[in-house]
Each structure stands twice: as structure tokens, then as C-alpha cells.
């Protein structure tokens, strides 16, 4: 076995031992390029370390995305801003995607009818935050309230509250779809109060603020206090337009009708 082969295997073994997967993947190709292009030692080392940096950054982003528990991947470039009847500004969303508001512990509230893109945008902003290596968690409001109630009953509430507090961005989806009893409403209130001016929240809701009291068991005092904290440092984005799912259903039905009509038409050909 040649010295070059032995050296290559030693480098790969050492890189694996040091947990440097980026080096393992690119070492051979970079070494070949270095020989062909007559790189200096410093240039070769720089390229190897840059590859490891990129590998670690990519791994960190993938880890953040897994941790976030998004139900599906939604991105900015797949959102149809034209379908919002001008209610949502692409420039505003692009600015929010930079994540500076998270550094200020501000909030975002998407409010509007069902199917108008609230969850899509919430996930897309969460994805951008995860790509910035921020800790993100997506959960439906009813699910987090149920988890809080179960943790309270199991005497593990403090542990869950600490874990939720550590998240840089909490995405609460579908607030208003399922009403809470007083205990659940108080637990959610405490969660959001703990995050007030410390950590960011995105909320999606199909209810006007005046209707939130219905979700919190008719407790006007608690609802008012919650809105006061949540909206104090919040960007409120109303959504409108026809439901995306209804638009898609109508389009599919239209396409099906066109296909049926086309199939029913008599075929014509040129006469000989």
C-alpha cells in the first residue's frame, strides 16, 4: 500500500474521530484539486476547514427544522400573494423573514378567514427562523393547551413550561378553532405572559380580537390581559380572499369539466 493511500486513510479516520463529516466527504476531491492547481498548504487547509464549516452549518439547520415539528414544509416562494386581494404585502413578509423582530422579542398575529394563507405564512417565517439557527416550535393552540393540562396532572408542568420558554419562536396555529376551559385558558395565558418581551410568538387565528373571549371560557379579564401582552409588540397582519382550498377545488372541478367536454366532442379528420 502506497504512502499516499495510507495518508488518505489516516486523514479520513482522524476526521471521523474528530466528528468532522464535512472533511470526510470532500478531503479526497480537494486534495486532488490542490495537486492539480498547485495550491499552497494554507489555501488547501482553508478550503478543507470551509467545507467543514458549511457541513456543520447545514447540519445545524436540518436539526432546527426537525426540532420545529412543522406539519409540512411551506416556504415564501410558494405563497400566492396575488390571491390575497392586496391584504398581504410581499415586501413586508420578506422584511419579517429577516428575523430582526425575533431578536427584539416581538410577535406576529395573522388574523383572517379560514384558508387565506395564515398557516402557510406562519410556517414559512418559522422555516426562515430555523434556517437562521433559531429554536422554533410549531404547535396548534389546542395541542399545546392539552399538553400543558396533561403535564399539570402528571406534576411535570414546570419542566414543560421551561422547555417551551427556551424556544426562540413559538408558532401557535389555529387559535380560536377549539375553545378552552378556564384551566386551559389560564395555562396558555401563563405561557404567553412568561414569554412577554422575552421570546417571540406567531399566532394564527380566524377570530377578530373581540371574539377571543369565546375561546377563553368567557373570561373577559383574562382575555383582555392576554391581548394586551400579545399585541403590545406585535405586527398584526389581516388576511382575506377566497379560501385556498376552495379555489383549488373549483379549479380542479373546472379542469375535470373541460376534460369531460373535450372527450365528448366528436373527432374530426381530413377527408381523403
C-alpha positions as CSV (number, residue, x, y, z in Angstrom):
1,X,0.0,0.0,0.0
2,X,1.4,3.4,-1.0
3,X,2.2,6.1,1.4
4,X,-0.4,8.4,-0.3
5,X,-3.1,5.8,0.3
6,X,-2.1,5.2,3.9
7,X,-2.1,9.0,4.5
8,X,-5.5,9.4,2.9
9,X,-7.0,6.7,5.1
10,X,-5.4,8.1,8.2
11,X,-6.8,11.6,7.5
12,X,-10.3,10.2,7.0
13,X,-10.0,8.1,10.2
14,X,-8.9,11.2,12.1
15,X,-11.6,13.3,10.7
16,X,-14.2,10.8,11.7
17,X,-12.7,10.5,15.2
18,X,-12.9,14.3,15.5
19,X,-16.5,14.3,14.2
20,X,-15.7,16.3,11.1
21,X,-18.1,14.7,8.4
22,X,-17.5,17.6,6.0
23,X,-13.8,16.8,5.8
24,X,-14.6,13.2,5.3
25,X,-16.8,14.0,2.3
26,X,-14.5,16.4,0.5
27,X,-11.0,15.6,1.5
28,X,-10.1,13.4,-1.5
29,X,-11.6,15.8,-4.1
30,X,-10.0,18.8,-2.5
31,X,-6.6,17.1,-2.3
32,X,-6.9,16.1,-6.0
33,X,-7.7,19.7,-6.9
34,X,-4.9,21.1,-4.7
35,X,-2.4,18.9,-6.6
36,X,-3.7,19.8,-10.0
37,X,-3.9,23.6,-9.3
38,X,-0.7,23.7,-7.2
39,X,-2.4,25.1,-4.1
40,X,-0.3,26.2,-1.2
41,X,-0.7,24.4,2.2
42,X,-2.6,27.4,3.6
43,X,-5.1,27.5,0.7
44,X,-5.7,23.8,0.9
45,X,-6.3,24.0,4.7
46,X,-8.6,26.9,4.2
47,X,-10.8,25.0,1.7
48,X,-10.9,21.9,4.0
49,X,-12.0,24.0,7.0
50,X,-14.5,25.9,4.9
51,X,-16.1,22.6,3.8
52,X,-16.4,21.5,7.4
53,X,-17.9,24.9,8.4
54,X,-20.5,24.5,5.7
55,X,-21.3,21.0,6.7
56,X,-21.8,21.9,10.3
57,X,-24.0,24.9,9.4
58,X,-26.2,22.7,7.2
59,X,-26.5,20.0,9.9
60,X,-27.5,22.7,12.4
61,X,-30.2,24.0,10.2
62,X,-31.5,20.5,9.5
63,X,-31.6,19.9,13.3
64,X,-33.5,23.1,13.9
65,X,-36.0,22.2,11.2
66,X,-36.6,18.8,12.7
67,X,-37.0,20.2,16.2
68,X,-39.6,22.7,14.9
69,X,-42.1,19.9,14.1
70,X,-43.7,21.7,11.2
71,X,-46.6,19.6,9.8
72,X,-45.3,20.3,6.3
73,X,-42.7,22.5,4.7
74,X,-44.0,25.8,3.5
75,X,-41.8,28.5,2.0
76,X,-42.1,32.1,1.0
77,X,-41.6,31.4,-2.7
78,X,-44.7,29.1,-2.9
79,X,-47.1,31.6,-1.4
80,X,-49.6,33.2,-3.8
81,X,-49.6,36.9,-2.7
82,X,-51.8,37.7,-5.7
83,X,-54.6,35.7,-4.2
84,X,-54.7,37.8,-1.0
85,X,-56.5,40.8,-2.7
86,X,-53.6,43.0,-1.7
87,X,-54.1,42.3,2.0
88,X,-50.6,40.9,2.4
89,X,-47.5,42.7,1.3
90,X,-44.8,40.5,-0.2
91,X,-42.2,43.2,0.8
92,X,-43.5,43.2,4.4
93,X,-43.2,39.4,4.7
94,X,-39.8,39.5,3.1
95,X,-38.7,42.0,5.7
96,X,-40.1,39.8,8.5
97,X,-38.3,36.8,7.1
98,X,-35.0,38.5,8.1
99,X,-35.9,37.7,11.7
100,X,-34.9,41.0,13.3
101,X,-38.3,41.1,15.1
102,X,-37.3,37.8,16.9
103,X,-34.2,39.5,18.3
104,X,-36.5,42.2,19.7
105,X,-38.9,39.5,21.2
106,X,-41.8,41.0,19.1
107,X,-44.8,39.0,17.9
108,X,-46.8,38.4,14.7
109,X,-50.5,37.8,14.5
110,X,-52.1,36.5,11.3
111,X,-55.9,37.0,11.6
112,X,-58.4,36.2,8.9
113,X,-60.9,33.7,7.5
114,X,-60.1,30.0,7.1
115,X,-57.9,29.1,4.1
116,X,-56.4,32.5,3.5
117,X,-52.7,31.6,4.0
118,X,-52.2,32.2,7.7
119,X,-50.6,28.8,8.5
120,X,-48.6,28.9,5.3
121,X,-47.0,32.2,6.2
122,X,-46.5,31.2,9.8
123,X,-44.7,28.1,8.8
124,X,-42.7,29.9,6.1
125,X,-41.5,32.5,8.7
126,X,-40.7,29.7,11.1
127,X,-38.7,27.9,8.5
128,X,-36.7,31.1,7.8
129,X,-36.0,31.5,11.6
130,X,-34.9,27.8,11.8
131,X,-32.5,28.5,8.8
132,X,-31.1,31.3,10.9
133,X,-30.4,28.6,13.5
134,X,-33.0,29.9,15.9
135,X,-35.0,27.4,18.1
136,X,-38.5,27.2,16.7
137,X,-41.6,25.1,17.7
138,X,-44.8,24.8,15.8
139,X,-47.9,23.6,17.6
140,X,-51.6,24.1,17.3
141,X,-53.1,26.1,20.2
142,X,-55.4,23.3,21.2
143,X,-52.4,20.8,21.3
144,X,-50.2,23.0,23.5
145,X,-53.1,23.6,25.9
146,X,-53.7,19.8,26.1
147,X,-50.0,19.2,26.7
148,X,-50.0,21.8,29.5
149,X,-53.0,20.2,31.2
150,X,-51.5,16.8,30.9
151,X,-48.2,18.0,32.3
152,X,-50.0,19.7,35.2
153,X,-51.9,16.5,36.0
154,X,-48.6,14.5,35.9
155,X,-46.9,17.1,38.0
156,X,-44.4,17.9,35.2
157,X,-45.8,21.3,34.3
158,X,-42.7,23.2,35.4
159,X,-40.5,21.1,33.1
160,X,-42.7,21.6,30.1
161,X,-43.0,25.3,30.7
162,X,-39.2,25.7,30.9
163,X,-38.9,23.8,27.6
164,X,-41.4,26.0,25.9
165,X,-39.8,29.1,27.3
166,X,-36.4,28.2,25.8
167,X,-37.8,28.2,22.3
168,X,-36.9,31.5,20.4
169,X,-40.0,31.4,18.3
170,X,-43.3,29.7,19.3
171,X,-45.8,29.3,16.5
172,X,-49.3,28.9,17.8
173,X,-51.6,27.8,15.0
174,X,-55.4,27.9,14.9
175,X,-56.1,29.8,18.0
176,X,-59.9,30.0,18.1
177,X,-60.8,26.7,16.4
178,X,-61.2,25.0,19.8
179,X,-62.4,26.8,22.9
180,X,-60.6,26.2,26.2
181,X,-61.9,25.7,29.7
182,X,-60.8,28.1,32.4
183,X,-57.9,26.0,33.5
184,X,-56.6,25.6,29.9
185,X,-57.0,29.3,29.2
186,X,-55.1,30.2,32.3
187,X,-52.2,27.9,31.4
188,X,-52.0,29.4,27.9
189,X,-52.2,32.9,29.5
190,X,-49.3,32.0,31.8
191,X,-47.2,30.6,28.9
192,X,-47.6,33.7,26.8
193,X,-47.1,36.0,29.8
194,X,-43.8,34.3,30.6
195,X,-42.7,35.0,27.0
196,X,-43.8,38.6,27.0
197,X,-40.9,40.9,26.0
198,X,-38.5,37.9,26.3
199,X,-39.4,35.5,23.4
200,X,-41.4,35.8,20.2
201,X,-44.7,34.2,19.2
202,X,-46.6,33.9,15.9
203,X,-50.3,33.4,16.3
204,X,-52.8,32.4,13.6
205,X,-56.4,32.9,14.3
206,X,-59.7,33.0,12.4
207,X,-61.3,35.3,15.1
208,X,-61.4,39.0,15.5
209,X,-59.9,40.2,18.7
210,X,-63.4,41.0,20.1
211,X,-64.3,37.3,19.7
212,X,-61.3,35.9,21.6
213,X,-63.2,35.9,24.9
214,X,-65.2,32.9,23.5
215,X,-62.0,30.9,23.3
216,X,-61.1,31.6,26.9
217,X,-64.3,30.5,28.6
218,X,-65.9,33.9,28.6
219,X,-63.3,35.3,30.9
220,X,-63.1,38.9,29.8
221,X,-60.4,40.0,32.3
222,X,-58.0,37.2,31.3
223,X,-58.7,37.7,27.6
224,X,-58.1,41.4,27.8
225,X,-54.8,40.9,29.7
226,X,-53.6,38.3,27.2
227,X,-54.4,40.5,24.2
228,X,-52.7,43.4,25.9
229,X,-49.4,41.5,26.3
230,X,-49.6,39.6,22.9
231,X,-50.4,42.7,20.8
232,X,-48.2,45.2,22.6
233,X,-45.1,44.4,20.4
234,X,-46.9,42.7,17.6
235,X,-47.3,43.1,13.8
236,X,-50.9,42.3,13.1
237,X,-51.5,41.1,9.5
238,X,-55.1,40.6,8.4
239,X,-55.6,38.1,5.7
240,X,-58.5,37.9,3.3
241,X,-59.6,36.4,0.0
242,X,-61.2,33.2,-1.1
243,X,-60.1,30.0,0.7
244,X,-57.1,28.5,-1.0
245,X,-58.7,25.0,-0.6
246,X,-61.9,26.2,-2.2
247,X,-60.0,27.9,-5.0
248,X,-58.1,24.7,-5.7
249,X,-61.3,22.6,-5.5
250,X,-63.0,25.0,-8.0
251,X,-60.0,24.8,-10.3
252,X,-59.9,21.0,-10.2
253,X,-63.6,20.8,-10.9
254,X,-63.2,23.2,-13.8
255,X,-60.4,21.1,-15.3
256,X,-62.4,17.9,-14.9
257,X,-65.4,19.5,-16.7
258,X,-63.0,20.6,-19.5
259,X,-61.7,17.1,-19.9
260,X,-65.2,15.6,-20.0
261,X,-66.3,18.2,-22.6
262,X,-63.2,17.5,-24.7
263,X,-63.8,13.7,-24.5
264,X,-67.4,14.2,-25.6
265,X,-66.6,16.2,-28.7
266,X,-66.6,14.2,-32.0
267,X,-63.2,13.7,-33.5
268,X,-62.7,15.3,-36.9
269,X,-60.3,14.3,-39.6
270,X,-59.3,15.4,-43.0
271,X,-61.2,13.9,-45.9
272,X,-59.2,11.9,-48.3
